[in-house]
Amino acid sequence: MAQSVVVQVGQCGNQVGRCFWDLALREHAAVNKKGIYDDSLKNFFRNVDTRRNGDGVDVSKGKICSLKARALLIDMEEGVVNEILQGPLKDIFDSKQLITNVSGSGNNWAVGYKVFGSQYQDQIVEKLRQTAEHCDCLQCFFIIHSMGGGTGSGLGTFILNVLEDEFPEVYRFVTSVFPSGEDDVITSPYNSVLAMKELNEHADCVLPIENESLFDIVSKINQMVTSGKPGTTVKPESLVTLNEGGIKKKLQEKPFDTMNNIVGNLLLNLTSSARFEGSLNMDLNEITMNLVPFPQLHYLVSSLTPLCTLADVNIPPRRLDQMFSDAFSKDHQLIQADPKHSLYLACALLVRGNVQISDLRRNIERLKSSLHFVSWNQEGWKTSLCSVPPVGHSHSLLALANNTCIKPTFIELKKRFTRLYKKKAHLHHYLQVDGMEESCFTEAVSSLSSLIESYNELDVTKGLPVHDPLRLNIVI
């Protein structure tokens, strides 16, 4: 059984990470009734006997002693990390997993990447190695960060670069939260475009998330809860709409925990096949192998369905076929996109729960005539079936699409960057950082333009007739 390590960087990364670890513990607690340290727990957790040798000794099997997350928590402001260490999750982390400062990066990519990157590089490498040494078979690093701030974008992408140098054989999956158009960080277009260049060059897979989409999903959940329809109430032990302390919060007052929980659910479903048994398992290396036909085009659009799984709302489960239809509708995407009307390079369906292979195949056949796939990959489907459903539900579906619908997100980001850069607004804050030159900006926007052009070239092929490939005629 392979292991994964989560590297959460910056305020956003650590807030999402906190929700992910909370949800992961709840999910395993619901499945693992006997308190045995099994292979599924081993993926994200160590089992440590803290009674011996001070720091504790790893116990590979038997009863759970003390679970420690396979994680590294990094932030140049210590507020969120301190909250985690003082909260209900404090026992799964220790000081060897933390790197913090008090000054912050000032919403400046250059400070995060150039200043703190060089300042903390040795410490980061050492802690990453310590974490890796506790793994029997390290398969993947999951990096969680935001694109708009300074630490998440700058130090987050610096760490991505370090991971490629130090662990070139280990997959690098990045969950990147993109800023909204009304973002209160004025320099977020600079930070995001500078970070995009690093994602283009050093990530194996990127799962883009947009705050606007998350907020829309939370609003739909809120409408369900307040609709007054029979049964549409939040479950008493909701995994999503309650915080770690179990105190219900109104969604209108603070939607961010629910938004972060949606991203946490994305990671749980993404790794469900690696953690639990199923009739059709999908490993993380199969995602990169099947969904990334060109190295640069490694951005995967994700959707989760049904939404009531996220909301933990007491309503009758939607029909299975409806769940598959929802996965391709724009209302369930975690970015503002409509994949159904754009061009697919490949698509993966990760199903959890009581679903048969025949159900999966039937729905693919039903839907594929309405979807546009590139001519050279008309059968570009990858599927998995995990037998363990999300807590309290019979089934769920995560769809990952390598689709040209991501292009408008990048075009909008380039427009916002260009508006600032034409006036050279706020540029001096970056150029006063040692090692930061104006060429960094031109190279970054050039990298983004190249990515957009790659999607343009694919979009041109949409609607072209599909020809059967030539085959050898074998004479008998």
N, C-alpha and C positions, 0 to 999 in steps of 0.2 A: 504494500500500500504506500503510494507516494504522499509526500507532505507538501503543504503550501505555507508561505510566510506572508503576512500582511504588513506592508509598510505604509503607515498613515502619516501624512505630512501636512502641516499647517492647521489652521483653525477648522476649516471645512473638513479636511481629511480626517481629523481626530474626532469631530462630531459624528461623521458618518461611521467611522470605525467603532465608536462607542455603541452605536445602535446595532451594528453588525454583530459585535461580540455578544451583546445582550440577547439578540434573536437566535444566534447560534447556540448559546447555552440553553435557551428555552426549548429549541427544537430537539437537541440531543437529550434533554431531560425528559421530554415527552416520549421519546423512542426507547431510551436506555433506562428501563424501570429498575434494573437490578444494581445499578451503580458500578458496572464493570467497565474497565478501560478497554475499549475494543478498537478495531481498525477504523471505524467511522470517526471516532473521537480523535484518533491519532493524526488525522489529516491536518487539523488546525490547533490541536492542544497537546502539550506534554503532560505526563502524569508524574508528579514529583513527590517523593517522600522527604518532607522538610525536616524530619526528625533526625536525619543523619547528615554529617559533613557540612553543617551550616547552611550552604546554598541549596542543599538537597540533592538527591540522587534520582535519576530517571527510572521509573518502574514501567517495564514494557507490557505487562499484563497483570490481570487480577483486579482487585478492588481499586476504585478511584481514591487516591490519597489527596492530592492537591493539584488541580488543573492549572496549567500556565499557558497562556495564549502564545502561539508562534507569531510574534508581532514585534514591530519596532515603532515607537511613538515619537515623532519628531515635530517640534514647533519652536519657533524663535520668540514666541510669547508663551508663557507657561500657564496661562489661565485655564484653557480647556483641559490640558493634561492634568493639572492639579485637581480639577473637578472630577475627572475620571478616577484619579487615585484616592479621592475622598468619598467616592460613590459606591454603589453596590458591586461594581466590577473590580474594586481595588485588589482583591486577592489573586486575580489572574495575571497581574503584571508585577514586575519588580524593577528596582532602580537600574539594572543592567539593560533594560529594554527602552530606556528613555534618553532623549537628547533634547534639552530645552535651553532657552535663553530668555532674557527679559525685555530686550529692546525691540524685537519685531523687525520686519523687513520694510516697513513703511510703504507697503503696496508697490514695491519696486522689484521687478524681476532681477535686475542686475545685482541688487544687494543680496537677494536669496541665492542666486547662482554663483556670482563671482566672489562676494565677500564671505558669506556663511559657508558656501561650498568649499572654498579653500581652507577656511578656518576649522571646519568640522570634518573634513574628508577622512583623516586618519581615524577619528572616533567613530564615524559612520561605518567605515570598512571593518573596524574591529568588532563592532556590535553585530553587524551583518554576519560576519564569520562565526561569532559565538552562537548566533541563532541557527545558522546553517549546520553547525557541528552537532546540534541536538536532533537533526533529521537523519533518518536512515536513507531516505531517497528523496531529496529535495527536487521537486518538479517545477514549481512556479512561485514567482513573487507577484503579489497583488499590490499595486501602488494605488492609494486613494488620495486624491488631491483636487484642488480647485485651480482653474486657469486664470482667474481675475486678480488674485492677491499677489503678494510678493513672495512669501515663503512657499506656499503650495505650488505656484508656477515655477519659481526660480530654483529653490532648493529641491523641490519635487522632481524636476527634470534633470537637475544635477545628479541626484541619486539614481535616476534611471540610467544615466550615462555610466555611473560607477558600477551598477549592477551588470551592465554589458561587459565591462572590463574585467570585473572580478569573478563573475559567474556566467560566462558566455553560453554555457549549455543549458541554463535554467530559463524557462519561459518568463517573459515580462508582460503581464496583463495590467493595463492601466485603466482605472475608472476616473475619468476627468469630468469635473462639473464645470460647464461653460457658463459665463455670466449672461445675465439677461440684458436686453436693450436699455432697461431703466436702472442698470447697475449703479450703485452709489460710489463705486471706485472709479474715479475719472480716468485713471491710467490703465484700466482693465484691458482695453484693446491692445495696447503695447504689450502688456504681460502675456496675454493670450497668444498673440502672433509669435512672440519670441519663444514661448513654450511649445507652440505647434511645430516649429522647426525641429526641436529635440524629440518630440513624439514621432514625427515623420521618420527620423533617423535611427531611433534607439528602442522603440517599442515593438513587441510582436503583435499585440492586439490592443486596441483602444476602444473602450466602451464610453462614448460621449453621453453626458447627461446634461439636460438644460433645466435651470431653475423654473423657467416658465411652464414647462411641461409638468414638472412635479407639482407646481402650485395648482395647475389645472386639474390634475388627478385628485389632489387633496380637496379641491372645491367640489368635485363630483362626489367624493366620499361624504363630504359635509351635507350635500344635497340629499344623498340617500338617507343619512341619519335623521335629517330634519324634515323629510318629506311627509311624515305622518302616515305612511303606508304601513299596513299591518306587518309586524315582524322586523321592520327596518330599524332596529336598535343596535347599539354597539354592545358586543358581548362583554360580560363582566370581566373576563380575563383576556381582553384583547391584546394581541401581540404587537399591534402597530399603534393604536391610538392611545395607549397608556405609556407613561415613562417607566424607567426601571423601578421606581419606588411603588408603582402600582396605583398612582393617583391620577384619576382621569382629568384630562385637560380639554377645554373646549378648543376645537380645531381653529375657530376664528381667532382665538387669542394668540396661539403659538403653533403655526403649522409646521415649523422647521423640523421638529422631532419626527413627525409623520413623513415629511419629505425625505429625511435621512433614512427612515426605516424602509422606504420604498427601494432606495439604493441598496440597503442591507439585504433586502429580500432578493434583489437581483443577484448579488454575490452568492447567497445561499442556494438559489436555484441553479446558478451556473455550476456550482461545485457539488450538487446533489448526487450526480452519477459517480463522482469520485469518492463520495463518502458512504453511500448506501448501495445496497444491491438492487438489481433490476434486470429485466429480461433483455434489455438492449442498452448497455452502458456506453457512455461517451466520455473519453478522457480529454483533458485540456489540450493535449497535443493534437488531437483529432480536430479540434476547433480551428487551430491555426492551419493545419494541413488542408482542411476542406473548405474553409471560408476565406482564406487569404491567397488568391491566385497570383497577386503581384505584391512584392514586399511593401511598397509605399501605401497601397490601398488596404490598410488593416484596420479601418474604422468600422465598427459593427453597431448598427442601430438595434436597440433592444426594446421589446414590449413585454408586458406582464399581463396575464389574464387568468381568472376573472378579477376585476377590481375589488370585488367583495372579499377576496382572499387578503388583499392588502388592507382593507378597511376592517376586516374581522366583523362584518356586519351580519346580523342574524336575518338573512333573507334566503329563500330557497336557492340552491345552486343552479346556475345556468346550465342549459343542455350542453352536452359535450361538443356537439357540432358548432354551437354558438361560440364556445370558447375559442375554437380554431379560427372562426371568422373574425372575432374580436382582435386576435393577435395581429391581424393585417390591417386593422382600421387605424386611422391617425389618432383616435382618442386614447389609444392604449400605449402609444409610443412614449419613450422617455426623453425624446427630443421632439421639437416642433417639425414634424416631417410626415409625409404620406407615401410610404414605400409601395403601396399597391399601384400607384400611378407613375412610379419611376422604374428604373431598370435594376433587376437583381443580378448580382454576380454569383451569389450562393445564399442559401438559407439553412439555418439549423433550428430544429424544434426540440426543446428539452421538456419532456412531459413528466409530471410526477403524479403518482397515485394509481387509482384503479382504472387504468386505460389499457386496452389491448392493442397489439401491433396492427390488427385488422382495422381498428378505429383510426389509427394513425395513417395508414395507407389510404383508407377510404377518403379521409379529409384532404390529404394531399392531392389525390386525384380530383376531388371536387373543386379545389381552389386553384389548382395550377393553371387552368385555362384562362383565368382572369388576371394572372400575374405575368409580368414581362421579364423573361430571363434572357441573358446574353446568348447569342446564337451558338456559341461554342460550349455552353454549359446548361443545356435545356433540362438536364436531370440533376441540377445542382442542389440536391437536398441532403441534409445530414440529420439523423434523428436519434433520440435517446429516450428510453423509458426507465424511470426510477420508481421502484415499487413503494417508496415511502413518501406519502403526500405531505404538504405543509400542515402544520398543527391545526387540527379542528376542521379540516376540509378534505373532500374526497379526491380532488385532483387540481392541478394547476398547469400552466404552460408558460415557458419563457421562449420567445422567438428571437433569434439573432439573425439579422439580415445584413449582408454586405451589399449595400444598395446605394445608387446614385442620389437618393433623396437626401443624403447628408450634405450634398453640395451647397444648397442655399444657406446652411449654417455657416459654412466657410466663406461664402461670398459676402454675407452680412458682416462677418468678423473683419474681412478685408476692408469693407467700406468704412466701418467704424475706425479702423486703424488709419486709413488714408485721410479721413477728416482731421484727425489729430496731427498726423505726420506732415501734411501739407503746410500747416502753420508752425511746425516744429514746436508745438505746445508741449510743455513739461519735459522736453527732451533733455534739458540741462541736468535734471535730477538723475538721469541714467548715465550721462556722459561724464559726470564727475566721479563715477565709480572706477577704480583702477581696472584696466583691462577691457573696459567697455568702450566701443567705438561706434560711430554712426553706421559703419559697414555691417554691424550686427543686425541693425534694423532692415537694411536693404536686402541682406541675405535671407532674413526670416520671411519677409513679405514675398521674396522671389520663390522661396520654398513653398509657401502657401499658394502662390499663383500657379506653380507647377502642378500641385496637387489638384487644384480646381480644373486645370486644363486636362488632366488625366481623366477626370469624371466627364468633362465635356466630350472628349473623344469617344467615351463609352456611350454617352447619351445619343450621339449621332447614329449609332447602330441600332437604336431602338426601332422596332417595327420592320426591320429588314427581314426578307424571307429567310427561313431556316432551310438549309440544304443538307441532305443526308451526306455524311462523309463518304468519300470513295473507299471501297473495300476491294480486296483481292478476290478475284473469282477462282475458286479452287475446283479444278477439273477432276472428277472421279472416274 
